[in-house]
Amino acid sequence: MANNFGRVVEVMVNNMSFSMDKYGMEGTIPFDNDLLPNESQIKLWNLSKDTISRIKRNDTLMVNAGYRGDVGVILHGFVAKVLTKQEGVDAVTSIYVLDSQDLSSRKVEDIAYSEGTLASYILKQMAAQLGLPIAQFELNQDYRYEEGYSASGEVTDIISKVAKDCGTSAFINKGKLYIRNLRRGADDVFALSSTTGLIGSPEYFEEEKFKGYRVKSQLQYRITTASVVDLKCKDFEGRIHVRSGTHTFSRTGDFMTEAEAILP
């Protein structure tokens, strides 16, 4: 397994690139299975005033992370705000990034769908209203609204409600829309054990509808919403499906992925 000496992080925004090899940096990047934008925070040390002035609201920002020879995208989003504060002799710039544009203004009024309309038809129309690329679209069941359906309000709310009627999750990840069951899909499987980065012992949890494990690993870009993980530890060996978590990194501190995953 790669070690801390092989850490790689690259932040890219407005045709500029900042590497962990050259800049002090920290980051916290959450992911989950709903349509509310997640806010990540990236900190960079001692940027020039000219460089800071070039980072603008709504700029696309990407973060690649991993270890030398094995690096992937952990964030693709849009700059929400940029703040610089003096901390002793250092100037620390915090860049706040949303993993989608602000979608609260995307609304529709009183769209009436006829009797017998399928949920898939409504979802595709509402997805077009959002304007995000669709990464995956697979319903657990294609619910039929025998008495018709009336769509009104925020588009994200409508998508969430209709997807729920289909027993399906709807979420945004790395700037793309996913409408799919967390437990299904043609995802690559990542084997997580002590030899591939597992940290400590996973914590079992049980809810009304779900059972699963909370896991920690060395930072792993492959672990994100709907990832499939084959977990091997002292108390459990089997497949789990990620629904939420956080990537955290710094040059000398945490370099970790924490995730909450459910059993099939």
C-alpha positions as CSV (number, residue, x, y, z in Angstrom):
1,M,0.0,0.0,0.0
2,A,1.2,3.5,-0.8
3,N,2.5,5.5,2.2
4,N,2.4,9.1,3.3
5,F,5.5,10.0,1.4
6,G,3.7,9.3,-1.8
7,R,0.8,11.7,-1.2
8,V,-0.4,13.6,-4.3
9,V,-3.0,16.4,-4.4
10,E,-3.5,18.9,-7.2
11,V,-6.0,21.7,-7.1
12,M,-6.9,23.2,-10.5
13,V,-8.9,26.4,-11.0
14,N,-9.0,29.1,-13.8
15,N,-6.0,27.5,-15.7
16,M,-3.9,27.5,-12.6
17,S,-2.6,24.4,-10.8
18,F,-1.5,24.0,-7.2
19,S,0.4,20.9,-6.2
20,M,0.9,19.6,-2.6
21,D,4.6,19.3,-3.5
22,K,4.9,23.1,-3.8
23,Y,2.1,24.6,-1.6
24,G,0.9,24.1,1.9
25,M,-2.8,23.0,1.6
26,E,-5.7,21.3,3.4
27,G,-9.0,20.1,2.2
28,T,-12.3,18.7,3.4
29,I,-14.5,17.3,0.7
30,P,-17.9,15.7,1.7
31,F,-20.1,13.5,-0.5
32,D,-23.6,12.1,0.0
33,N,-26.8,10.8,-1.7
34,D,-29.1,13.8,-1.9
35,L,-29.5,16.7,-4.3
36,L,-28.5,19.4,-1.9
37,P,-25.1,20.8,-3.0
38,N,-22.2,19.8,-0.7
39,E,-19.7,22.5,0.3
40,S,-16.0,21.6,0.3
41,Q,-13.3,23.8,1.8
42,I,-9.8,24.0,0.3
43,K,-7.1,26.0,2.1
44,L,-3.9,27.2,0.3
45,W,-1.0,28.9,2.1
46,N,0.7,32.1,0.9
47,L,-0.7,32.7,-2.5
48,S,0.2,36.0,-4.1
49,K,-2.4,38.7,-4.3
50,D,-2.5,38.4,-8.0
51,T,-3.2,34.7,-7.9
52,I,-5.9,35.1,-5.3
53,S,-7.6,37.8,-7.5
54,R,-7.8,35.3,-10.4
55,I,-10.0,32.9,-8.4
56,K,-13.5,34.0,-9.0
57,R,-17.0,33.0,-7.9
58,N,-18.5,30.3,-10.2
59,D,-15.1,29.2,-11.5
60,T,-14.8,25.5,-12.0
61,L,-12.5,23.9,-9.5
62,M,-11.2,20.3,-9.5
63,V,-9.1,18.3,-7.1
64,N,-7.1,15.2,-8.0
65,A,-5.7,13.2,-5.1
66,G,-4.1,9.9,-4.2
67,Y,-0.7,8.5,-4.3
68,R,2.1,8.6,-6.9
69,G,1.0,6.3,-9.7
70,D,-2.7,6.1,-8.5
71,V,-4.5,9.5,-8.6
72,G,-8.1,10.3,-9.3
73,V,-10.8,13.1,-9.1
74,I,-12.2,13.7,-5.6
75,L,-13.9,17.1,-6.3
76,H,-15.4,18.7,-9.4
77,G,-17.4,21.8,-8.4
78,F,-17.9,25.6,-8.5
79,V,-16.2,28.3,-6.4
80,A,-18.8,29.8,-4.0
81,K,-16.5,32.2,-2.2
82,V,-12.8,33.0,-1.5
83,L,-11.5,34.4,1.8
84,T,-7.9,35.2,2.8
85,K,-6.9,35.6,6.5
86,Q,-3.5,36.4,8.0
87,E,-2.4,33.7,10.5
88,G,0.9,34.8,12.0
89,V,3.3,35.2,9.2
90,D,1.2,33.2,6.8
91,A,-1.7,34.2,4.5
92,V,-4.2,31.4,4.4
93,T,-6.7,31.4,1.5
94,S,-9.9,29.4,2.0
95,I,-11.8,28.4,-1.2
96,Y,-15.4,27.2,-0.6
97,V,-16.6,25.0,-3.4
98,L,-20.1,23.6,-4.1
99,D,-20.3,20.3,-6.0
100,S,-23.0,21.7,-8.2
101,Q,-24.2,25.2,-9.1
102,D,-26.9,26.7,-6.9
103,L,-30.0,24.9,-8.2
104,S,-32.6,26.5,-5.9
105,S,-33.6,28.9,-8.6
106,R,-34.5,26.1,-11.0
107,K,-38.2,25.9,-10.5
108,V,-41.3,25.0,-12.5
109,E,-45.0,25.9,-12.0
110,D,-48.0,23.6,-12.3
111,I,-46.8,21.2,-14.9
112,A,-49.7,18.6,-15.2
113,Y,-48.9,15.1,-16.3
114,S,-51.7,12.9,-17.6
115,E,-53.1,9.8,-16.0
116,G,-50.8,6.8,-16.3
117,T,-47.6,8.9,-16.7
118,L,-44.4,6.9,-15.8
119,A,-42.0,8.4,-13.3
120,S,-39.1,7.9,-15.8
121,Y,-40.8,10.4,-18.1
122,I,-41.2,13.0,-15.4
123,L,-37.6,12.5,-14.1
124,K,-36.0,13.0,-17.5
125,Q,-38.0,16.2,-18.1
126,M,-37.0,17.5,-14.7
127,A,-33.4,16.5,-15.2
128,A,-33.4,18.5,-18.4
129,Q,-34.6,21.5,-16.4
130,L,-31.5,21.2,-14.1
131,G,-29.1,21.2,-17.0
132,L,-26.6,18.8,-15.4
133,P,-25.2,15.9,-17.3
134,I,-26.8,12.6,-16.3
135,A,-24.1,10.1,-15.3
136,Q,-26.5,7.2,-14.5
137,F,-30.2,6.7,-14.8
138,E,-31.6,3.4,-13.5
139,L,-34.8,3.1,-11.5
140,N,-35.6,0.4,-8.9
141,Q,-39.1,0.4,-10.3
142,D,-40.7,2.8,-12.8
143,Y,-43.7,4.0,-10.8
144,R,-46.8,4.8,-12.8
145,Y,-49.0,7.7,-11.6
146,E,-52.4,6.3,-12.4
147,E,-54.1,9.5,-11.4
148,G,-51.5,11.8,-13.0
149,Y,-49.0,14.0,-11.4
150,S,-48.6,17.8,-10.8
151,A,-45.1,19.2,-10.7
152,S,-44.6,22.5,-9.0
153,G,-41.7,24.1,-7.0
154,E,-38.0,23.5,-6.9
155,V,-36.9,21.0,-9.6
156,T,-34.5,19.2,-7.1
157,D,-37.4,18.6,-4.7
158,I,-39.5,17.2,-7.5
159,I,-36.8,14.8,-8.6
160,S,-36.2,13.7,-5.0
161,K,-39.9,12.9,-4.5
162,V,-40.4,11.1,-7.7
163,A,-37.2,9.1,-7.3
164,K,-38.3,8.1,-3.8
165,D,-41.6,6.8,-5.3
166,C,-39.4,4.6,-7.4
167,G,-37.4,3.4,-4.4
168,T,-34.4,5.1,-6.0
169,S,-31.8,7.6,-4.8
170,A,-31.1,10.9,-6.6
171,F,-27.9,12.8,-6.0
172,I,-25.2,15.0,-7.4
173,N,-21.6,13.9,-7.5
174,K,-18.7,15.7,-9.1
175,G,-21.0,17.9,-11.1
176,K,-23.1,15.1,-12.5
177,L,-26.7,13.9,-11.8
178,Y,-27.2,10.3,-10.6
179,I,-30.7,8.7,-10.4
180,R,-30.1,5.1,-9.3
181,N,-30.3,2.6,-6.5
182,L,-27.2,2.7,-4.2
183,R,-27.1,-1.0,-4.2
184,R,-27.2,-1.5,-7.9
185,G,-25.1,-0.4,-10.8
186,A,-22.0,-1.4,-12.8
187,D,-19.6,0.2,-10.5
188,D,-16.0,-0.9,-10.1
189,V,-15.5,-2.9,-6.9
190,F,-12.7,-1.7,-4.5
191,A,-11.3,-4.2,-2.1
192,L,-10.7,-2.5,1.3
193,S,-8.7,-4.2,3.9
194,S,-5.7,-3.5,6.2
195,T,-3.4,-4.1,3.2
196,T,-5.2,-1.6,0.9
197,G,-5.6,1.3,3.4
198,L,-8.3,0.3,6.0
199,I,-7.7,2.3,9.2
200,G,-8.8,0.7,12.5
201,S,-12.0,-1.3,12.9
202,P,-15.2,-0.5,11.0
203,E,-18.1,0.6,13.2
204,Y,-21.4,-1.3,12.7
205,F,-24.7,0.7,12.6
206,E,-28.3,-0.3,12.3
207,E,-31.2,1.9,11.3
208,E,-34.9,1.3,10.6
209,K,-34.3,0.4,6.9
210,F,-30.5,0.0,6.7
211,K,-27.6,-1.8,8.3
212,G,-24.0,-1.1,7.5
213,Y,-20.6,0.0,8.5
214,R,-18.7,3.3,9.0
215,V,-15.2,2.9,7.7
216,K,-12.0,4.9,7.6
217,S,-9.2,4.4,5.1
218,Q,-6.2,6.1,3.7
219,L,-7.5,8.7,1.2
220,Q,-9.1,6.7,-1.6
221,Y,-10.6,8.6,-4.6
222,R,-12.5,5.4,-5.6
223,I,-14.6,5.6,-2.5
224,T,-17.6,8.0,-3.1
225,T,-21.4,7.9,-3.3
226,A,-22.6,4.6,-4.6
227,S,-19.1,3.0,-4.7
228,V,-19.0,-0.7,-4.2
229,V,-16.6,-1.9,-1.5
230,D,-15.6,-5.4,-0.7
231,L,-14.7,-5.0,3.0
232,K,-12.5,-7.4,4.8
233,C,-11.8,-6.9,8.5
234,K,-11.7,-8.9,11.7
235,D,-15.5,-8.8,12.3
236,F,-16.9,-8.7,8.8
237,E,-16.1,-9.8,5.3
238,G,-18.5,-8.9,2.5
239,R,-19.8,-6.2,0.1
240,I,-21.0,-2.8,1.2
241,H,-22.4,0.2,-0.8
242,V,-21.3,3.7,0.1
243,R,-23.9,6.4,0.7
244,S,-21.9,9.3,2.2
245,G,-18.5,10.3,3.5
246,T,-15.7,12.8,3.5
247,H,-12.2,13.1,2.0
248,T,-9.7,15.1,4.1
249,F,-6.1,15.9,3.3
250,S,-3.1,17.9,4.3
251,R,0.6,17.7,3.6
252,T,1.6,16.6,7.1
253,G,-1.7,15.6,8.8
254,D,-4.8,13.7,7.8
255,F,-4.9,12.0,4.4
256,M,-8.1,10.0,4.9
257,T,-11.4,9.0,3.5
258,E,-14.3,8.3,6.0
259,A,-17.4,6.7,4.6
260,E,-20.8,5.3,5.7
261,A,-21.9,2.3,3.7
262,I,-24.9,0.0,3.7
263,L,-25.3,-3.7,3.4
264,P,-27.0,-5.2,0.3
